[in-house]
Amino acid sequence: MSLCLPYPTLMLVTDRHRSSMSLRDAVRAAVSAGVDLVQLREPDLDDAEIERIARDLIGTIGPRRLVLNGRPGLAARLGLGVHLRDGQRNADVAARGDDRLLGRSIHEAGAVVPDDPPDYVQAGNVFATRTHPDRPGRGLDWLARVVENSPVPVLAIGGIDASNVAGVLRSGCHGIGVIDAILAAADPTVATVTLRQALDRAVRDQQVADTGNHTGILGRGTMI
Amino acid sequence: MTASPWAEDPACLRAALALYLVADPEQSVSGDLVADVAAALAGGVTCVQLRAKRLTDLDAYRLAIELAGLCRQYRVPLLVNDRLDVALAVGADGIHAGVTDLPIEVIQRLGNGRLLIGWSPESDGQISAAAADGAHYLGLGPIFGTATKVDAGEAIGLDGFADRVCHTTLPTVGIGGITSRTAASVVAAGADGVAVVGAILRSSDPRQAAWDLRAVVDAARGVRAG
């Protein structure tokens, strides 16, 4: 039984170099303002430093919302979910079947291994992004194709912000991941609230469009 | 307004040049250029140039506003061909100029150094000088015969294109009669990307046409999604 991500999911992927405040403060602000899931992605830090930051974040936001990018061993030890990098296999995650979240990035539309799917896949980059300046955005049709081919929820990532999130959600994806839209903002709290509202509004508008029901407000879904 | 990220970061610019749509209202078979561009962006176009040679200022301005809104959502640069006033009026990311347009340094000055500048040189000397003149990328062609630009000159072919690319370190796009069948050969000849007009705008399905071209260009560039 895979874990349930709230719909729509707003995931913050960290890059402390983009943030003008401490990572701890930025993450805390973002989670209190509406981020569902935090993926700690600081590839230039060693495991000891990641462990220190992760323990600190667990104390702030709890373990359920935190996922480590790569580092399956450390994630297992800390009881955290893990987001696998390219080349890491699901089987590398010790004790699969426990209730820790497992995600992975995918780069091709049909690339999810169906016999051992992760709990979610992260697909991108949808638009041009500072994180991967050499990779052109794949566009919304590509995202829609990923969604169509994925047996598990798809989180879209890459250049997404409040201005374009509605189109992203129309692809059928389950949520979004962002770095700059929150961390590079002058005020991560304001940025998160703006993004959260745009995301929830996009889902609501879509539901209204789908059902013609103008009174239905879609709930935030089950918290993981 | 800050400088265009594409003007500042060559890696970012090379990525954006992968599939470059020249949006010319005269070439849209649907007659609705905005709808065509929206469809092409969804399909995977990475850069848009508004080429509206014959529209009035007001019509060009209105069209540019709509395209700027679309491009902003997709985080794709919008350039305006030649018409600097229109580009500045709508906050476009850049200008694409030719040898009979305003000189590059004048465009730079009027744009306060913030504009992405593409240029279409017509001689090897101009190609070599373009980087020092301040151009950010070059459009080179016509590679094949083209039906969408009457003053395009003699086709230079893939060999001619490869020769010209050797004269510059700037990013380049090939242009002129490129289709999904020939796009890979243009990239193989040294282009960072392909610029198309008819291959998308004269298609019955601009979205699918963009998708098909993008797949070919990505494969040829060795770019993986991610």
HADDOCK unambig.tbl for C-alpha pairs under 7 A between the chains (distance, minus, plus):
assign (segid A and resid 106 and name CA) (segid B and resid 226 and name CA) 6.93 0.50 0.50
assign (segid A and resid 107 and name CA) (segid B and resid 224 and name CA) 6.79 0.50 0.50
assign (segid A and resid 107 and name CA) (segid B and resid 225 and name CA) 4.79 0.50 0.50
assign (segid A and resid 107 and name CA) (segid B and resid 226 and name CA) 4.81 0.50 0.50
assign (segid A and resid 108 and name CA) (segid B and resid 225 and name CA) 6.55 0.50 0.50
assign (segid A and resid 124 and name CA) (segid B and resid 225 and name CA) 6.65 0.50 0.50
assign (segid A and resid 124 and name CA) (segid B and resid 226 and name CA) 4.95 0.50 0.50
assign (segid A and resid 125 and name CA) (segid B and resid 225 and name CA) 6.69 0.50 0.50
assign (segid A and resid 125 and name CA) (segid B and resid 226 and name CA) 5.22 0.50 0.50
assign (segid A and resid 127 and name CA) (segid B and resid 74 and name CA) 6.08 0.50 0.50
assign (segid A and resid 127 and name CA) (segid B and resid 75 and name CA) 6.02 0.50 0.50
assign (segid A and resid 128 and name CA) (segid B and resid 75 and name CA) 5.90 0.50 0.50
assign (segid A and resid 133 and name CA) (segid B and resid 11 and name CA) 5.82 0.50 0.50
assign (segid A and resid 133 and name CA) (segid B and resid 12 and name CA) 4.56 0.50 0.50
assign (segid A and resid 134 and name CA) (segid B and resid 11 and name CA) 4.98 0.50 0.50
assign (segid A and resid 134 and name CA) (segid B and resid 12 and name CA) 5.45 0.50 0.50
assign (segid A and resid 134 and name CA) (segid B and resid 15 and name CA) 5.21 0.50 0.50
assign (segid A and resid 135 and name CA) (segid B and resid 15 and name CA) 5.51 0.50 0.50
assign (segid A and resid 135 and name CA) (segid B and resid 223 and name CA) 6.87 0.50 0.50
assign (segid A and resid 136 and name CA) (segid B and resid 15 and name CA) 4.72 0.50 0.50
assign (segid A and resid 136 and name CA) (segid B and resid 16 and name CA) 5.75 0.50 0.50
assign (segid A and resid 136 and name CA) (segid B and resid 46 and name CA) 6.63 0.50 0.50
assign (segid A and resid 138 and name CA) (segid B and resid 44 and name CA) 5.86 0.50 0.50
assign (segid A and resid 138 and name CA) (segid B and resid 225 and name CA) 6.75 0.50 0.50
assign (segid A and resid 139 and name CA) (segid B and resid 41 and name CA) 6.87 0.50 0.50
assign (segid A and resid 139 and name CA) (segid B and resid 42 and name CA) 5.52 0.50 0.50
assign (segid A and resid 139 and name CA) (segid B and resid 43 and name CA) 6.43 0.50 0.50
assign (segid A and resid 139 and name CA) (segid B and resid 44 and name CA) 4.91 0.50 0.50
assign (segid A and resid 140 and name CA) (segid B and resid 42 and name CA) 5.07 0.50 0.50
assign (segid A and resid 141 and name CA) (segid B and resid 42 and name CA) 5.41 0.50 0.50
assign (segid A and resid 141 and name CA) (segid B and resid 43 and name CA) 5.47 0.50 0.50
assign (segid A and resid 163 and name CA) (segid B and resid 73 and name CA) 6.17 0.50 0.50
assign (segid A and resid 164 and name CA) (segid B and resid 73 and name CA) 4.97 0.50 0.50
